Amino acid sequence: MIYSNNTPRLDLHGMDREITRILVKEFLMDCLALHYDLAIIIHGIGTGALKKEVHELLKHLKIVESYKLDNFNSGVTIVKLKKVDK
């Protein structure tokens, strides 16, 4: 998955797990509504708690086709959204 500077991003630095779940869901729903096929979630490295929370949520969201850590920055997850009919 290749993304550009125009790919929407959500920075979760300093957020707790509960707020993270809310923000990620809203962010991805907005991206889907705006017909983006990729989104970037910046969770940071830290203890790994936010990354774990984000990945657990992404596993269960039906609008997510796939996701993976950025090859060059393990504090970033790239999300591929499912295509929706217009």
PyMOL CGO cylinders between C-alpha atoms (Angstrom):
from pymol import cmd
from pymol.cgo import CYLINDER

trace = [
    CYLINDER, 0.00, 0.00, 0.00, 1.54, 3.24, -1.12, 0.3, 1, 1, 1, 1, 1, 1,
    CYLINDER, 1.54, 3.24, -1.12, 0.28, 6.50, 0.25, 0.3, 1, 1, 1, 1, 1, 1,
    CYLINDER, 0.28, 6.50, 0.25, 0.98, 10.14, -0.50, 0.3, 1, 1, 1, 1, 1, 1,
    CYLINDER, 0.98, 10.14, -0.50, 1.00, 13.47, 1.31, 0.3, 1, 1, 1, 1, 1, 1,
    CYLINDER, 1.00, 13.47, 1.31, -2.71, 13.75, 0.41, 0.3, 1, 1, 1, 1, 1, 1,
    CYLINDER, -2.71, 13.75, 0.41, -3.65, 10.59, 2.31, 0.3, 1, 1, 1, 1, 1, 1,
    CYLINDER, -3.65, 10.59, 2.31, -5.77, 11.53, 5.35, 0.3, 1, 1, 1, 1, 1, 1,
    CYLINDER, -5.77, 11.53, 5.35, -4.06, 11.08, 8.73, 0.3, 1, 1, 1, 1, 1, 1,
    CYLINDER, -4.06, 11.08, 8.73, -5.15, 10.73, 12.32, 0.3, 1, 1, 1, 1, 1, 1,
    CYLINDER, -5.15, 10.73, 12.32, -2.54, 11.40, 15.02, 0.3, 1, 1, 1, 1, 1, 1,
    CYLINDER, -2.54, 11.40, 15.02, -3.35, 9.66, 18.30, 0.3, 1, 1, 1, 1, 1, 1,
    CYLINDER, -3.35, 9.66, 18.30, -0.33, 10.79, 20.34, 0.3, 1, 1, 1, 1, 1, 1,
    CYLINDER, -0.33, 10.79, 20.34, -1.42, 11.49, 23.91, 0.3, 1, 1, 1, 1, 1, 1,
    CYLINDER, -1.42, 11.49, 23.91, -4.84, 9.80, 23.58, 0.3, 1, 1, 1, 1, 1, 1,
    CYLINDER, -4.84, 9.80, 23.58, -6.11, 7.06, 25.85, 0.3, 1, 1, 1, 1, 1, 1,
    CYLINDER, -6.11, 7.06, 25.85, -7.61, 3.79, 24.60, 0.3, 1, 1, 1, 1, 1, 1,
    CYLINDER, -7.61, 3.79, 24.60, -11.26, 4.81, 24.97, 0.3, 1, 1, 1, 1, 1, 1,
    CYLINDER, -11.26, 4.81, 24.97, -10.81, 8.08, 23.06, 0.3, 1, 1, 1, 1, 1, 1,
    CYLINDER, -10.81, 8.08, 23.06, -8.69, 6.21, 20.49, 0.3, 1, 1, 1, 1, 1, 1,
    CYLINDER, -8.69, 6.21, 20.49, -11.56, 3.82, 19.68, 0.3, 1, 1, 1, 1, 1, 1,
    CYLINDER, -11.56, 3.82, 19.68, -13.98, 6.71, 19.17, 0.3, 1, 1, 1, 1, 1, 1,
    CYLINDER, -13.98, 6.71, 19.17, -11.59, 8.80, 17.07, 0.3, 1, 1, 1, 1, 1, 1,
    CYLINDER, -11.59, 8.80, 17.07, -10.51, 5.91, 14.84, 0.3, 1, 1, 1, 1, 1, 1,
    CYLINDER, -10.51, 5.91, 14.84, -14.10, 4.88, 14.07, 0.3, 1, 1, 1, 1, 1, 1,
    CYLINDER, -14.10, 4.88, 14.07, -15.18, 8.44, 13.27, 0.3, 1, 1, 1, 1, 1, 1,
    CYLINDER, -15.18, 8.44, 13.27, -12.05, 9.11, 11.21, 0.3, 1, 1, 1, 1, 1, 1,
    CYLINDER, -12.05, 9.11, 11.21, -12.46, 5.98, 9.10, 0.3, 1, 1, 1, 1, 1, 1,
    CYLINDER, -12.46, 5.98, 9.10, -16.18, 6.61, 8.56, 0.3, 1, 1, 1, 1, 1, 1,
    CYLINDER, -16.18, 6.61, 8.56, -15.33, 10.13, 7.36, 0.3, 1, 1, 1, 1, 1, 1,
    CYLINDER, -15.33, 10.13, 7.36, -12.64, 8.77, 5.04, 0.3, 1, 1, 1, 1, 1, 1,
    CYLINDER, -12.64, 8.77, 5.04, -15.09, 6.28, 3.59, 0.3, 1, 1, 1, 1, 1, 1,
    CYLINDER, -15.09, 6.28, 3.59, -17.75, 8.97, 3.10, 0.3, 1, 1, 1, 1, 1, 1,
    CYLINDER, -17.75, 8.97, 3.10, -15.18, 11.11, 1.27, 0.3, 1, 1, 1, 1, 1, 1,
    CYLINDER, -15.18, 11.11, 1.27, -14.23, 8.11, -0.95, 0.3, 1, 1, 1, 1, 1, 1,
    CYLINDER, -14.23, 8.11, -0.95, -10.65, 7.70, 0.25, 0.3, 1, 1, 1, 1, 1, 1,
    CYLINDER, -10.65, 7.70, 0.25, -9.33, 4.19, -0.16, 0.3, 1, 1, 1, 1, 1, 1,
    CYLINDER, -9.33, 4.19, -0.16, -6.36, 4.61, 2.21, 0.3, 1, 1, 1, 1, 1, 1,
    CYLINDER, -6.36, 4.61, 2.21, -5.98, 6.24, 5.62, 0.3, 1, 1, 1, 1, 1, 1,
    CYLINDER, -5.98, 6.24, 5.62, -3.01, 6.70, 7.94, 0.3, 1, 1, 1, 1, 1, 1,
    CYLINDER, -3.01, 6.70, 7.94, -3.26, 6.22, 11.70, 0.3, 1, 1, 1, 1, 1, 1,
    CYLINDER, -3.26, 6.22, 11.70, -0.33, 7.52, 13.73, 0.3, 1, 1, 1, 1, 1, 1,
    CYLINDER, -0.33, 7.52, 13.73, -0.32, 5.73, 17.09, 0.3, 1, 1, 1, 1, 1, 1,
    CYLINDER, -0.32, 5.73, 17.09, 3.34, 6.08, 17.94, 0.3, 1, 1, 1, 1, 1, 1,
    CYLINDER, 3.34, 6.08, 17.94, 5.62, 3.40, 19.29, 0.3, 1, 1, 1, 1, 1, 1,
    CYLINDER, 5.62, 3.40, 19.29, 5.69, 3.91, 23.08, 0.3, 1, 1, 1, 1, 1, 1,
    CYLINDER, 5.69, 3.91, 23.08, 4.51, 0.89, 25.06, 0.3, 1, 1, 1, 1, 1, 1,
    CYLINDER, 4.51, 0.89, 25.06, 2.51, -0.45, 22.11, 0.3, 1, 1, 1, 1, 1, 1,
    CYLINDER, 2.51, -0.45, 22.11, -0.84, -0.06, 23.92, 0.3, 1, 1, 1, 1, 1, 1,
    CYLINDER, -0.84, -0.06, 23.92, -2.36, 2.29, 21.33, 0.3, 1, 1, 1, 1, 1, 1,
    CYLINDER, -2.36, 2.29, 21.33, -1.09, 0.20, 18.42, 0.3, 1, 1, 1, 1, 1, 1,
    CYLINDER, -1.09, 0.20, 18.42, -2.64, -2.88, 19.98, 0.3, 1, 1, 1, 1, 1, 1,
    CYLINDER, -2.64, -2.88, 19.98, -5.93, -1.05, 20.57, 0.3, 1, 1, 1, 1, 1, 1,
    CYLINDER, -5.93, -1.05, 20.57, -6.01, 0.31, 17.00, 0.3, 1, 1, 1, 1, 1, 1,
    CYLINDER, -6.01, 0.31, 17.00, -5.24, -3.08, 15.44, 0.3, 1, 1, 1, 1, 1, 1,
    CYLINDER, -5.24, -3.08, 15.44, -7.83, -4.84, 17.60, 0.3, 1, 1, 1, 1, 1, 1,
    CYLINDER, -7.83, -4.84, 17.60, -10.46, -2.33, 16.48, 0.3, 1, 1, 1, 1, 1, 1,
    CYLINDER, -10.46, -2.33, 16.48, -9.44, -2.54, 12.80, 0.3, 1, 1, 1, 1, 1, 1,
    CYLINDER, -9.44, -2.54, 12.80, -9.83, -6.34, 12.91, 0.3, 1, 1, 1, 1, 1, 1,
    CYLINDER, -9.83, -6.34, 12.91, -13.54, -5.93, 13.66, 0.3, 1, 1, 1, 1, 1, 1,
    CYLINDER, -13.54, -5.93, 13.66, -14.53, -2.95, 11.53, 0.3, 1, 1, 1, 1, 1, 1,
    CYLINDER, -14.53, -2.95, 11.53, -16.41, -4.09, 8.44, 0.3, 1, 1, 1, 1, 1, 1,
    CYLINDER, -16.41, -4.09, 8.44, -15.28, -1.05, 6.44, 0.3, 1, 1, 1, 1, 1, 1,
    CYLINDER, -15.28, -1.05, 6.44, -11.61, -2.09, 6.71, 0.3, 1, 1, 1, 1, 1, 1,
    CYLINDER, -11.61, -2.09, 6.71, -10.30, -4.26, 3.90, 0.3, 1, 1, 1, 1, 1, 1,
    CYLINDER, -10.30, -4.26, 3.90, -6.79, -4.59, 5.33, 0.3, 1, 1, 1, 1, 1, 1,
    CYLINDER, -6.79, -4.59, 5.33, -4.17, -2.82, 7.41, 0.3, 1, 1, 1, 1, 1, 1,
    CYLINDER, -4.17, -2.82, 7.41, -0.45, -3.04, 8.07, 0.3, 1, 1, 1, 1, 1, 1,
    CYLINDER, -0.45, -3.04, 8.07, 2.36, -1.23, 9.81, 0.3, 1, 1, 1, 1, 1, 1,
    CYLINDER, 2.36, -1.23, 9.81, 4.31, 1.21, 7.69, 0.3, 1, 1, 1, 1, 1, 1,
    CYLINDER, 4.31, 1.21, 7.69, 7.53, -0.47, 6.52, 0.3, 1, 1, 1, 1, 1, 1,
    CYLINDER, 7.53, -0.47, 6.52, 9.62, 2.50, 7.61, 0.3, 1, 1, 1, 1, 1, 1,
    CYLINDER, 9.62, 2.50, 7.61, 7.82, 3.60, 10.79, 0.3, 1, 1, 1, 1, 1, 1,
    CYLINDER, 7.82, 3.60, 10.79, 6.30, 1.08, 13.21, 0.3, 1, 1, 1, 1, 1, 1,
    CYLINDER, 6.30, 1.08, 13.21, 4.40, 3.92, 14.88, 0.3, 1, 1, 1, 1, 1, 1,
    CYLINDER, 4.40, 3.92, 14.88, 2.15, 4.24, 11.83, 0.3, 1, 1, 1, 1, 1, 1,
    CYLINDER, 2.15, 4.24, 11.83, -0.58, 1.92, 10.52, 0.3, 1, 1, 1, 1, 1, 1,
    CYLINDER, -0.58, 1.92, 10.52, -1.83, 2.13, 6.93, 0.3, 1, 1, 1, 1, 1, 1,
    CYLINDER, -1.83, 2.13, 6.93, -5.49, 1.21, 6.51, 0.3, 1, 1, 1, 1, 1, 1,
    CYLINDER, -5.49, 1.21, 6.51, -7.08, 0.14, 3.23, 0.3, 1, 1, 1, 1, 1, 1,
    CYLINDER, -7.08, 0.14, 3.23, -10.82, 0.77, 3.20, 0.3, 1, 1, 1, 1, 1, 1,
    CYLINDER, -10.82, 0.77, 3.20, -13.41, -1.30, 1.36, 0.3, 1, 1, 1, 1, 1, 1,
    CYLINDER, -13.41, -1.30, 1.36, -14.83, 0.22, -1.78, 0.3, 1, 1, 1, 1, 1, 1,
    CYLINDER, -14.83, 0.22, -1.78, -18.42, 1.40, -1.54, 0.3, 1, 1, 1, 1, 1, 1,
    CYLINDER, -18.42, 1.40, -1.54, -20.81, 1.84, -4.42, 0.3, 1, 1, 1, 1, 1, 1,
    CYLINDER, -20.81, 1.84, -4.42, -21.52, 5.46, -5.22, 0.3, 1, 1, 1, 1, 1, 1,
]
cmd.load_cgo(trace, "trace")
